[in-house]
Amino acid sequence: MEAGRVSARPRIAFTTVWHRRLRPVDHGFRYGAFFLLLPLRSMGAGAQPRGLLSRNRPGWMSFHDRDHGDGRSDCLQWFDEILRGEGITDATGEVWLQTMPRLLGFVFNPVSFWYAYRADGTTAAILAEVNNTFGERHCYLLTGDGLERGGEARADKVFHVSPFCHVAGEYRFRFHGRPGEEVGLRELLRVQVDLHDAAGPLLRTGIAGSLRELDARSRRRALRAMPFLTFGVVARIHLQAIRLLARRVPFLRKPVPPQAFVTR
């Protein structure tokens, strides 16, 4: 199915998440995870996706609109407003949201990705929605030809994420695969986000895995393998912080967040 066609079904990606710090110590980790890919235009405002995923109501696996954007009850409405405010008026195709669901009512998403397509299936924009553990959120809106098929998009870092990194440097994004392509055993989705500062590469991070349709079988597989995935995300963040402190990586104070909610 083409990414711009509005008749898509929710999907799930079984992935590996990796993170590697290059300075002042070499420190890395890899974890298994899964992400939902939700076709928000096809799902409609408040629509329940076929009984497999509770929307805006309790469930073992659920999706809540207020976990994204400015917290309103229709996150797609917020996203369309952001695009129009930035002069992007041709994103009339599907909008896919790549995110972790709530599990047993809890979620923490370090980053979610919004993929906005034109009617012809080409990429109009991608938005990286970043949350930190201080309850703050910031969005990086990426546009340009570099978003297609593994090209690079860049954004200045303006938002505090880790107390072990200055708010300085440049993110470099690469996207491989498309959420709206036909699902098959070899269909892969890969996102790389590297941070470069004045001294060169500092962090290398990414997500890669295989796409499946969200059905009873894939949902069961996810819940059996990682029933407490979202709780584990927060636990692992704090575990890695302890390890960096033990290796004497400097701990930085949290700066004031940027005034603008979206950086283009």
N, C-alpha and C positions, 0 to 999 in steps of 0.2 A: 504493500500500500504506500502511496506517495505521502510524504510528510505534510503536504499542503491540503490533502483531502480530508474533509470533516466527516468521518465515519469510522474513526479508529477506536480500538479497545485498549484498556489499561494493560500494561506490561510490567514485567519484573526483571531485574538484572541481578544475577548472582555474580559477585565481584570480589576482587582483591583490592584493598586500599593500602597504599604505601606512602611512606614519608621518610625522607632522609635529610638530615642536617649535615652540611659540609664543614662548617666553622662555628665556633673555635674548636669543637670536637666533632668527630665523625660519629653520628648517632642516627640509627634508623630502625624502622619496624614495618611489619606487614600484617594485616588482619583480613580475615574473611568478613564479608558483609553482603547485604542485599539492599537494593533500591527499587522503589516504584517509579514507573514512567507513566504519567497520567495525561491523557489527551483531554485537556480541560474544555475545549470547545465542544468536542463530541459528548463529554459527560454532562455538560450543561450546569447551570447554577444550582447547587444543592442536590443534584441527581445522585442517587445511590447506585454505585457501579456493580450491578448484577449479583448482589448478595455476598460477594467475596471480600469486600472492603467496606466497613462502616464509614459513612461520611457525616461529619459533624455530630456524631453520637458515639456512645461507648461501644467498645468491641475489643477483642484480643488484638486485631489489626485494624487500624482506623486512620482516616485522613481528615484533618480539620483545617478548613480554609484559614482560620485565624492564626495558624502557626506560620503564616507567610505574609509577605508584604507589610501593610500597615495594620494588620490584625482584624480586618473587616470580615463579614460573613461570606463574601464572594471575592476570593483572591484574584480571579481572572479579571474582574472589573478593575481592581487596583492595577494590575499589570497593563491592561489596555490603556488606562489613563497615563501610566508612566511612558508608554510608547508614544502616545499622542503628544504628550508634553515635550518629548524629545524630537518631535517632527517625523516620527516613523508612522506613516499612515497606510502602508501597503502590507502590513502583517495580518492579512485577512485569512490565511490558512490556519492549520492546526497550531495550537500552543501546547507543547509537552512540558510537563514539570517533572524533573528528576529529583527525587527526595526520599528520605526514609519515612516510613509511616510511624504513627504512634503504635507502640506495643503495650498492652495493658494500661493504656492511657498516657504513656510517657514517651516523649521524643526530645532529642537534641540533635539538630542538624548543623554540623560545622559549616557545610555549604550545600545549597540546592542550586540546580541549574534550570532556567527557563529557556526553552527553545521556541522562538517565534518564526513561523514560516509564512512566505507569501503564497498566494493562490496557486502559483506554478510549482511550489515545492522547494524553491530556493530559500536560503536562510536570510531573514530580515534582521534578526538580532538574537543575541544570547545574553541573558542576565544571570550573573553569579550572585546569589543571595547568601551573604556570609553572616553567621552568628558567632559571637564569642561567649565565653562562660560567665561574663559579667552582665548578661541579659541585654546586650546591645546587638544591633543589626545594621548592616550596610550592604548596599548593592552596587555592583560594577556592571554597567551596561556596555556590551561589546557589539560593534558593528563593523561592516567592511567585508571585502572579498576574502580576507584571510580566514573567515569562519568556515569556509567550504572545504571539506575533505582534507582535514589535517593541517590547514594553514594556521599561522600564528596570529594571535591578537594580544595586545599589550594594554596594561592599565597601571598607572602609578598607585602604589600602596598608600592609602590614606586612613585606614581603619586598623585599630589595635586588635590583634587576635591573640598573640602569644606574649607572655611577659618575658620571653627570652629573645624577642626580636624587636628592633626599633621600627617605628612607623616611617619607613623610608625604603626606597628602592622601587622596583617595577615587577609586577606579575606578568608572566608570559603564559598564555593559554593555548592549548592545542586540543581540538576535538576530532575524534576519529569515530566513524559510524554515525548513524542517525536514528533517533528513537522511533521514527515512523516507518522504517524499512520493514520488509517482510521478516517475520520471525523464523529463524532456523537454527539448527544446532551450531552453525558456524558464524552466526551473526554476532558481532562484537561491538561493544560500546566502550570507548576509552577516552578519558579526559586527563590531560596533564596540566598541572599548574605549578610552574617553577617561579621562585622568587630570586631576583638578581638585585644586588646593591652595588655601591660604588666599587667594591672589591671583586665583583663577579658573582657567579652562582652561589647562593646561600642555602636555599631549600629546594628539594625536588619532591613533588608530591603527585599523586595520581590515583585514578580509579579505573579498573579495567575488568570486563567480564562479559558473560553471554546473556543475550536477551531471550525471554520466553513470554508467551502470553500469560497474563495473570488468570489462571484457572484453578480449579480445585486441587489439582495435582501440584502445581508450582507453589501455591499458597501453603499447602501441607508440607512440602519440602522445606520452605523457608522457616516455618514455625517450628518444625522438628529440629532443624539444624541450629537455629539461632533464635530461640523464643524470647530471649532477653537482650537482643542486640542493642537496643537503644540505651538501656541501662549501662551496658558494657562500654558504649562510646564515651560516656562521661567518666567512668572508672578508669579507662585506658588513658584518657587525657591527663588525669591527675597522676596516674602511675608514671607516665613519661615525664611529667614535670618533676616528680621526685627524683627520677634518674638523672635528669639534667642538673638539678641542684647538687646531687651527689658528685657530679663531675665538674662542679664549680663553674658552670655556665652562668654569667651574670644575670640577675633577676632585675627587671626594669619596672618602674612604676607605670601604671596605666595613665595615658594622657587623656585629655578631653576629646570626646568623639567628634568627628567632622559635623559641621552644621548641615550640610546637604546630605540627604538620605541616599541619593543615587549619584555615583560618579561615572561619567561617560568617557 
